[in-house]
Amino acid sequence: MNRREWLKSMSALAIGAIAGPSLLAVFDAHAASQAPAARPEFFDPAQYSLVGAVSDIIIPRTDTPGAVDAGVPLFMDQLFKAVYAKDEQARYLDAAAAFDKAGGKPFLQLSDAQRKALVNKLHAEALATPKGGKLTPASDFVLMTKKLTMLGFFLSQPGCTQVLQYDPVPARWQPDIPLSQAGNGHAWAVEASLKI
């Protein structure tokens, strides 16, 4: 083994030692959210309803289950309870409170069209903020909720097996095939889990 290979190995080992416990905590939060008797422990009922409504806008039910069907709000609840530090918990709850007031009245009192319009507006605002710029708390809430919704959904069984391609026991390894032959245009579940 030459010096470069040794440095790569040691770097990977160091990153694994640092990231490993956090990744395990994410998987633990997902497992806790899938328990039959699981109930929200971090969010109060109003916050839990708000998170559920926004995650349902981000990944709605179509011909496949949506975020709420996949248990994303409960996953987020468990993630905040078990993984996030107190300052990050407070940041998210403050952002949620600001978001709830951003539509002129409480978010859950808005019509479905108004809810979608508000989420889309704040999402576009967050994406238009220059790198390193300061997000408004309401747009920060939408962006954080989007990231966590996608993480929770694609860790869930419906996300992995019904949206992504899933083959629990592949027949053979084909390292180089045209993309058109790789499946029906969906990314593979294994690839998504490795990129997270």
Buried (B, 14 or more C-beta within 10 A) or exposed (E): EEEEEEEEEEEEEEEEEEEEEEEEBBEBBBEBBBEEEBEBEBBEEEBBBBBBBBBBBBBBEEEBBBBBBBBBBBBBBBBBBBBBEEEEBEBBBEBBBBBBEBBEEEBEEBEEEBBEEBBEBBBEBBEEBEEEEEBBBBBBBBBBBBEBBBBBBBBBEBBBBBBBBBEEEEEEEEEEEEEEEEEEEEBBBBEBEEEE
